[in-house]
Amino acid sequence: MTTRIDVLRTATQQLMDTAAATQTYTSQFRMAIYDFGAAASTAGLRTLFALSSSLTSAKTAAGNIDLMTVKGQNENNDQDTQYTNLFPAINSAISNPGTGATGSPLKYLFFVSDGVADEYNTACLKPKSGQRCQSPINPALCTTIKDRGIKIAVLYTTYLDLPTNAWYNTWIKPFNAGPYGPSPNSQIAQNMEACASPGLYFEVSPTQGISEAMTVLFQRAVSDARIAS
């Protein structure tokens, strides 16, 4: 069975091929790959591939994209999507962008997620279960990055409705639109779109359309960079 992470892994590898085929001179593009951590016990920003112009090496590293290891329910209090910690970390990891001229590169962050935080956060956007915050991503986290001139391309893998799951119905459904499909009334989708820079947002099925959307987002970013420079 093909799962969401399988599709994302393949799509990221294909993106490196797209970049290689698109560049008009050597080392035009540099890539880095990050995830949310290898295991729940060490959840946090992890570098899978440090920034490099070697797109073949980036493609190889993308083959290591996988699910976080969780040793049973309640490990790390089930708080494994820690946007409040992850976004400041990625903001620190990305150096200041340039103008797009030679030696002064523009910077883009591709963010792929189902858009729901699950973390310890005293400033939670929604009611908490004890100390556990489950909420749509806070767009202010993205604004901090965008305000530095870094553009964010967002690929939202729709958070599916789980109508028979009591926990979902209590804590997630109130801010989700319902069954799979375009979800303009979902606050998850709205916040993910607010996270994106103009024209750099896609919502896709969890197992379909990810590669196509990543390619389109990359092409839009390249086109935008040409206009900017």
C-alpha positions as CSV (number, residue, x, y, z in Angstrom):
1,M,0.0,0.0,0.0
2,T,1.3,3.5,-0.9
3,T,1.1,5.9,2.0
4,R,1.4,9.7,2.2
5,I,5.0,9.5,3.3
6,D,5.9,7.3,0.3
7,V,4.3,9.8,-2.1
8,L,6.1,12.7,-0.4
9,R,9.5,10.9,-0.5
10,T,9.1,10.2,-4.2
11,A,7.8,13.7,-5.0
12,T,10.8,15.3,-3.2
13,Q,13.2,13.1,-5.2
14,Q,11.5,14.1,-8.4
15,L,11.7,17.7,-7.5
16,M,15.5,17.4,-7.5
17,D,15.3,16.1,-11.0
18,T,13.0,19.0,-12.0
19,A,15.5,21.4,-10.6
20,A,18.4,19.8,-12.4
21,A,16.5,19.9,-15.7
22,T,15.5,23.6,-15.1
23,Q,18.8,25.2,-14.1
24,T,20.5,27.1,-16.9
25,Y,23.9,27.1,-15.2
26,T,25.8,25.0,-12.8
27,S,24.9,25.4,-9.1
28,Q,21.9,27.7,-9.9
29,F,19.8,26.0,-7.2
30,R,20.8,24.9,-3.7
31,M,18.7,22.6,-1.6
32,A,18.4,21.6,2.0
33,I,15.9,19.1,3.5
34,Y,14.5,19.1,7.0
35,D,11.9,17.1,8.9
36,F,10.2,17.2,12.3
37,G,12.6,14.6,13.9
38,A,13.5,11.0,13.7
39,A,11.6,9.9,16.8
40,A,9.0,11.3,19.2
41,S,11.6,11.2,22.0
42,T,13.8,13.7,20.1
43,A,11.1,15.6,18.2
44,G,12.3,18.8,16.7
45,L,13.8,20.2,13.5
46,R,16.3,17.7,12.0
47,T,18.5,18.3,9.0
48,L,18.3,15.4,6.5
49,F,20.4,17.3,4.0
50,A,22.5,20.4,4.6
51,L,22.3,23.2,2.0
52,S,24.1,22.2,-1.1
53,S,24.1,22.7,-4.9
54,S,24.5,18.9,-5.4
55,L,21.0,18.0,-6.6
56,T,22.0,14.4,-7.0
57,S,23.1,14.2,-3.4
58,A,19.9,16.0,-2.4
59,K,17.8,13.4,-4.3
60,T,19.7,10.6,-2.5
61,A,19.1,12.2,0.9
62,A,15.4,12.6,0.1
63,G,15.2,8.9,-0.1
64,N,15.5,8.9,3.7
65,I,12.3,10.8,4.3
66,D,10.2,8.7,6.5
67,L,7.7,8.7,9.4
68,M,8.7,9.7,12.9
69,T,9.2,6.7,15.1
70,V,6.6,6.7,18.0
71,K,7.0,4.0,20.7
72,G,3.3,3.6,21.5
73,Q,0.6,6.0,22.6
74,N,1.5,8.8,24.9
75,E,5.2,8.9,24.1
76,N,6.2,12.6,24.3
77,N,2.5,13.1,25.4
78,D,1.6,12.6,21.7
79,Q,2.8,16.1,21.0
80,D,4.9,15.5,17.9
81,T,4.0,18.4,15.6
82,Q,5.6,21.3,17.4
83,Y,5.2,24.2,15.0
84,T,5.9,26.7,17.8
85,N,9.4,25.3,18.1
86,L,10.0,24.2,14.5
87,F,9.4,27.5,12.8
88,P,11.8,29.5,14.9
89,A,14.4,26.8,14.3
90,I,13.9,26.8,10.5
91,N,14.0,30.6,10.6
92,S,17.4,30.5,12.3
93,A,18.6,27.8,9.8
94,I,17.9,30.0,6.8
95,S,20.3,32.8,6.3
96,N,19.1,36.2,5.0
97,P,18.0,36.2,1.4
98,G,19.6,38.3,-1.3
99,T,18.4,40.1,-4.4
100,G,18.6,37.2,-6.8
101,A,21.8,38.5,-8.4
102,T,24.9,36.3,-8.6
103,G,26.2,35.5,-5.1
104,S,23.0,37.0,-3.6
105,P,20.4,34.2,-3.7
106,L,16.7,34.5,-3.1
107,K,15.4,32.0,-0.4
108,Y,12.3,29.8,-0.6
109,L,10.9,27.5,2.0
110,F,8.8,24.6,0.8
111,F,6.5,23.5,3.6
112,V,4.5,20.2,3.3
113,S,2.1,19.4,6.1
114,D,-1.5,18.5,7.2
115,G,-1.5,21.8,9.0
116,V,-2.4,20.8,12.5
117,A,-0.2,21.5,15.5
118,D,0.0,19.0,18.3
119,E,2.3,20.5,21.0
120,Y,2.7,22.1,24.3
121,N,1.8,25.7,23.8
122,T,0.5,28.1,26.4
123,A,-0.8,30.4,23.7
124,C,-2.8,27.7,21.9
125,L,-5.3,29.0,19.2
126,K,-7.9,26.5,20.4
127,P,-9.1,24.9,23.7
128,K,-6.5,22.5,25.1
129,S,-6.8,19.0,26.4
130,G,-4.8,19.5,29.6
131,Q,-1.5,20.8,28.4
132,R,-1.9,19.4,24.9
133,C,-2.5,22.0,22.2
134,Q,-4.1,20.8,19.0
135,S,-4.9,23.7,16.6
136,P,-4.5,24.9,13.1
137,I,-1.0,26.3,12.4
138,N,-0.6,29.9,13.6
139,P,0.1,32.0,10.5
140,A,2.1,34.4,12.6
141,L,4.9,31.8,12.7
142,C,5.1,32.0,8.9
143,T,4.9,35.8,8.9
144,T,8.1,36.1,10.9
145,I,9.9,34.2,8.2
146,K,8.2,36.0,5.3
147,D,9.0,39.4,6.9
148,R,12.7,38.6,6.3
149,G,12.1,38.4,2.6
150,I,12.0,34.6,2.5
151,K,9.1,33.2,0.5
152,I,7.1,30.2,1.7
153,A,5.5,27.7,-0.7
154,V,2.9,25.7,1.1
155,L,1.6,22.3,0.1
156,Y,-1.3,21.4,2.3
157,T,-2.1,17.6,2.4
158,T,-5.8,17.7,3.5
159,Y,-6.5,16.7,7.0
160,L,-9.1,14.0,6.5
161,D,-12.3,13.7,8.4
162,L,-12.5,10.9,10.9
163,P,-16.2,10.8,11.8
164,T,-16.0,7.7,13.9
165,N,-13.1,8.8,16.0
166,A,-14.2,10.4,19.3
167,W,-10.9,12.3,19.8
168,Y,-11.1,13.8,16.3
169,N,-14.7,14.8,16.8
170,T,-13.9,16.6,20.0
171,W,-10.6,18.3,19.3
172,I,-10.1,18.6,15.5
173,K,-13.5,18.6,13.8
174,P,-14.5,22.0,15.3
175,F,-11.9,23.7,13.0
176,N,-12.0,21.2,10.1
177,A,-14.5,21.3,7.2
178,G,-15.3,17.6,7.1
179,P,-14.9,15.0,4.4
180,Y,-12.0,15.1,1.9
181,G,-12.2,17.6,-0.9
182,P,-11.8,21.3,-1.4
183,S,-12.4,22.8,2.1
184,P,-12.7,26.6,2.0
185,N,-14.5,26.6,5.4
186,S,-11.7,24.6,7.1
187,Q,-9.6,26.8,9.4
188,I,-6.8,24.4,8.8
189,A,-6.8,25.2,5.1
190,Q,-7.3,28.9,5.7
191,N,-4.3,29.1,8.0
192,M,-2.1,27.1,5.7
193,E,-3.0,29.4,2.8
194,A,-2.3,32.4,5.1
195,C,1.1,30.9,5.8
196,A,2.0,30.8,2.1
197,S,3.4,33.7,0.0
198,P,1.0,34.9,-2.7
199,G,0.5,32.4,-5.5
200,L,2.5,29.6,-3.6
201,Y,-0.3,27.5,-2.1
202,F,-1.7,24.1,-3.0
203,E,-4.1,21.8,-1.3
204,V,-3.8,18.1,-2.4
205,S,-5.0,14.7,-1.5
206,P,-2.8,13.0,1.0
207,T,-1.7,10.4,-1.5
208,Q,-2.3,12.0,-4.9
209,G,-1.1,15.2,-6.7
210,I,1.8,15.9,-4.3
211,S,4.5,15.6,-7.0
212,E,2.6,17.6,-9.5
213,A,1.9,20.4,-6.9
214,M,5.5,20.5,-5.9
215,T,6.6,20.9,-9.5
216,V,4.1,23.7,-10.1
217,L,5.2,25.5,-6.9
218,F,8.9,25.1,-7.9
219,Q,8.1,26.5,-11.4
220,R,6.2,29.4,-9.9
221,A,9.1,30.1,-7.6
222,V,11.6,30.1,-10.5
223,S,9.4,32.4,-12.5
224,D,8.9,34.7,-9.5
225,A,12.7,34.8,-9.0
226,R,13.3,35.7,-12.6
227,I,10.8,38.6,-12.4
228,A,12.3,39.7,-9.0
229,S,15.9,39.7,-10.4
